[in-house]
Amino acid sequence: MSKKPSNSIIYWIRSDLRLSDNIALWEAAKSNKDLIVIYIKNFNKSFSKPGLAAESWINKSLQELSSRYKKLFNLNLQVYDGDYNSIFKSLYKETNFASLYINSTHDPEIDKIDRFLEKEFSGQFNVFSFNSSLLFNPNEILNNSGTFFKVYTPFWKNALNKLTLRDPLPIPKIKAVYKKEIKSISQKEVDFKKKDWEKKILLHFIPGEINARKMLEEVAIKIDGYSEERDFPIKNNTSQLSPYLARGELTANEIFGTIKKNKNKMNINDYSKFTAQLGWREFSYNILFNFPKLPKKNFISKFDNFPWQKNNPNLVKWQKGLTGYPIVDAGMRELWATGYMHNRLRMITASFLIKNLNMSWTEGANWFWNNLFDADIANNSAGWQWVAGCGTDAAPYFRIFNPTLQSIRFDKGGKYIRKWVPELKELPDKFIHAPWELTEIELVSYNLQLGKDYPYPIVDHKKTRDEALKNYKKINISK
Ligand SMILES: Cc1cc2nc3c(=O)[nH]c(=O)nc-3n(C[C@H](O)[C@H](O)[C@H](O)COP(=O)(O)OP(=O)(O)OC[C@H]3O[C@@H](n4cnc5c(N)ncnc54)[C@H](O)[C@@H]3O)c2cc1C
């Protein structure tokens, strides 16, 4: 039976909440067929479905995007909820659309869905998929033996030699829009009713492409001094673009391009260090592509026998920022209050959970997944495995952060701690990193009662460090 001629096509928004530099949307608009734009909430039922913070971000961003589609193109964004298979069946039956345009998310769980759709609907509609979010396809950078790089430095060196940036695509002109009402599937309203927690975390960021672009314009200035100061949380001179990248309001192509345009005005070390961080994102996706179980399984399988403690009651204390280690607590409270945590703190808090509290990195990754605005399946999994020592190019197992020394080094005057752990704000700089070292008389003089106003350390660093090292020996890790 030959297919009926069709006048419509669909662009399906997933992790690409933007109009600019959007290849799938650009190509769809070029086709001159009547465009239908859809978003499907909860289509991904797997563990990689958005966590709570990401979900809030998406809802807010979608609200803005929907009104921009209306204003710019008089197009009603169709928001659905639920089973993608039946949604596409109904859409096809009702509109007889010819093609589905998507940007690949590079999330293996969603890749499976994309492949399923291609197969299930072959002969009905075509699926056109593009890489719009990464600088390279995740299987593109290979070593001389044709396999993927497991070490970052040669990966990025090789990648930089191959890098060609696209001119960022402008917002396309969408001439033809599907005008009939789609009746067979009920629409979900694009509403955004803020819960109390959302109100609080959204005070620190403004989701949406419009703000993303404002931040992008200022990025070269924001990261002035990046190479020297990016590790000091209170200096606030990292880009904070990660949520916009994770939700696809900006592309790496455009960020890299903007930085490159400003190169001659920038310190070369800032330029190289910052673009190298974009490289770590590419590297994480390269690992995830080649080891799709990365979010759940140790890359180095010897770690499967590591005696991590399950059902550890200290997990909640870590989550709430009540471990008694001020720098750890400050990081965890920043996360809870803002949906973001500085990279140095991600490393310190992760190391503390894994190496001092002896809990599996997956427990921490789950908490981050739910609470980070920038929760990203490749970066989060690779970041946690890196700290645990079980990932590719990971931190050596014997590097166990001493939270007190980290605190003295990266928050010398204790400003970051004072911001997030206000019960310690009266302590002099010298004691803020380790309040348990104060004598009873000193504690009284600073009006601080340990165990009541602020906890005693829940574990002893030295003792738990030694135990961790013994456990690493047991599984015979040689690195
Ligand atoms: C345990 C752990 C969990 C993490 N979870 C996530 C996550 O879920 N999502 C996420 O985007 N990043 C994650 N990271 C990486 C990093 O902490 C954040 O990307 C960074 O803090 C975001 O802030 P920024 O945008 O100001 O970064 P900048 O320093 O301005 O860097 C620019 C961009 O480069 C990328 N980048 C920077 N550092 C890294 C890195 N180490 N690995 C991969 N990409 C990087 C990010 O996309 C970032 O926006 C994690 C790191 C660790 C140690």
The ligand as an SDF file (V2000), in Angstrom:
LIG
                    3D

 53 58  0  0  0  0  0  0  0  0999 V2000
   30.5980   14.2450   41.7600 C   0  0  0  0  0  0  0  0  0  0  0  0
   30.3990   15.1740   40.5840 C   0  0  0  0  0  0  0  0  0  0  0  0
   29.1550   15.2710   39.9740 C   0  0  0  0  0  0  0  0  0  0  0  0
   28.9500   16.1350   38.8930 C   0  0  0  0  0  0  0  0  0  0  0  0
   27.7070   16.1970   38.3060 N   0  0  0  0  0  0  0  0  0  0  0  0
   27.5180   16.9890   37.2250 C   0  0  0  0  0  0  0  0  0  0  0  0
   26.2570   17.0500   36.5690 C   0  0  0  0  0  0  0  0  0  0  0  0
   25.3010   16.3490   36.9160 O   0  0  0  0  0  0  0  0  0  0  0  0
   26.1210   17.9140   35.5210 N   0  0  0  0  0  0  0  0  0  0  0  0
   27.1550   18.6890   35.0700 C   0  0  0  0  0  0  0  0  0  0  0  0
   26.9780   19.4300   34.1030 O   0  0  0  0  0  0  0  0  0  0  0  0
   28.3580   18.6020   35.6470 N   0  0  0  0  0  0  0  0  0  0  0  0
   28.5790   17.8090   36.7130 C   0  0  0  0  0  0  0  0  0  0  0  0
   29.8120   17.7700   37.3070 N   0  0  0  0  0  0  0  0  0  0  0  0
   30.9310   18.5340   36.7100 C   0  0  0  0  0  0  0  0  0  0  0  0
   31.1230   19.9700   37.2400 C   0  0  0  0  0  0  0  0  0  0  0  0
   31.1160   19.9920   38.6300 O   0  0  0  0  0  0  0  0  0  0  0  0
   30.0540   20.9440   36.7320 C   0  0  0  0  0  0  0  0  0  0  0  0
   29.9130   20.8260   35.3400 O   0  0  0  0  0  0  0  0  0  0  0  0
   30.4380   22.3970   37.0410 C   0  0  0  0  0  0  0  0  0  0  0  0
   30.6130   22.5690   38.4140 O   0  0  0  0  0  0  0  0  0  0  0  0
   29.3490   23.3160   36.5280 C   0  0  0  0  0  0  0  0  0  0  0  0
   29.5990   24.6520   36.8790 O   0  0  0  0  0  0  0  0  0  0  0  0
   29.9670   25.7160   35.7690 P   0  0  0  0  0  0  0  0  0  0  0  0
   28.9670   25.7040   34.6750 O   0  0  0  0  0  0  0  0  0  0  0  0
   30.1850   27.0060   36.4720 O   0  0  0  0  0  0  0  0  0  0  0  0
   31.3230   25.1430   35.2160 O   0  0  0  0  0  0  0  0  0  0  0  0
   32.5140   25.8470   34.4170 P   0  0  0  0  0  0  0  0  0  0  0  0
   33.7220   25.6770   35.2520 O   0  0  0  0  0  0  0  0  0  0  0  0
   32.1540   27.2120   34.0050 O   0  0  0  0  0  0  0  0  0  0  0  0
   32.7110   24.9020   33.1540 O   0  0  0  0  0  0  0  0  0  0  0  0
   32.0320   25.1370   31.9050 C   0  0  0  0  0  0  0  0  0  0  0  0
   31.2570   23.9080   31.5000 C   0  0  0  0  0  0  0  0  0  0  0  0
   32.1440   22.8010   31.2950 O   0  0  0  0  0  0  0  0  0  0  0  0
   31.5260   21.5920   31.7250 C   0  0  0  0  0  0  0  0  0  0  0  0
   32.3000   21.0300   32.8380 N   0  0  0  0  0  0  0  0  0  0  0  0
   32.9780   21.6950   33.7940 C   0  0  0  0  0  0  0  0  0  0  0  0
   33.5920   20.8210   34.6350 N   0  0  0  0  0  0  0  0  0  0  0  0
   33.2800   19.5920   34.1860 C   0  0  0  0  0  0  0  0  0  0  0  0
   33.6060   18.2780   34.6180 C   0  0  0  0  0  0  0  0  0  0  0  0
   34.4120   18.0380   35.6690 N   0  0  0  0  0  0  0  0  0  0  0  0
   33.0950   17.2230   33.9350 N   0  0  0  0  0  0  0  0  0  0  0  0
   32.3080   17.4210   32.8560 C   0  0  0  0  0  0  0  0  0  0  0  0
   31.9600   18.6480   32.3950 N   0  0  0  0  0  0  0  0  0  0  0  0
   32.4460   19.7150   33.0490 C   0  0  0  0  0  0  0  0  0  0  0  0
   30.1260   21.9480   32.2240 C   0  0  0  0  0  0  0  0  0  0  0  0
   29.1980   21.7170   31.1880 O   0  0  0  0  0  0  0  0  0  0  0  0
   30.2690   23.4410   32.5500 C   0  0  0  0  0  0  0  0  0  0  0  0
   29.0590   24.1520   32.4690 O   0  0  0  0  0  0  0  0  0  0  0  0
   30.0360   16.9060   38.4010 C   0  0  0  0  0  0  0  0  0  0  0  0
   31.2820   16.8030   39.0190 C   0  0  0  0  0  0  0  0  0  0  0  0
   31.4620   15.9560   40.1050 C   0  0  0  0  0  0  0  0  0  0  0  0
   32.8120   15.8670   40.7530 C   0  0  0  0  0  0  0  0  0  0  0  0
  1  2  1  0
  2  3  1  0
  2 52  2  0
  3  4  2  0
  4  5  1  0
  4 50  1  0
  5  6  2  0
  6  7  1  0
  6 13  1  0
  7  8  2  0
  7  9  1  0
  9 10  1  0
 10 11  2  0
 10 12  1  0
 12 13  2  0
 13 14  1  0
 14 15  1  0
 14 50  1  0
 15 16  1  0
 16 17  1  0
 16 18  1  0
 18 19  1  0
 18 20  1  0
 20 21  1  0
 20 22  1  0
 22 23  1  0
 23 24  1  0
 24 25  2  0
 24 26  1  0
 24 27  1  0
 27 28  1  0
 28 29  2  0
 28 30  1  0
 28 31  1  0
 31 32  1  0
 32 33  1  0
 33 34  1  0
 33 48  1  0
 34 35  1  0
 35 36  1  0
 35 46  1  0
 36 37  1  0
 36 45  1  0
 37 38  2  0
 38 39  1  0
 39 40  1  0
 39 45  2  0
 40 41  1  0
 40 42  2  0
 42 43  1  0
 43 44  2  0
 44 45  1  0
 46 47  1  0
 46 48  1  0
 48 49  1  0
 50 51  2  0
 51 52  1  0
 52 53  1  0
M  END
$$$$
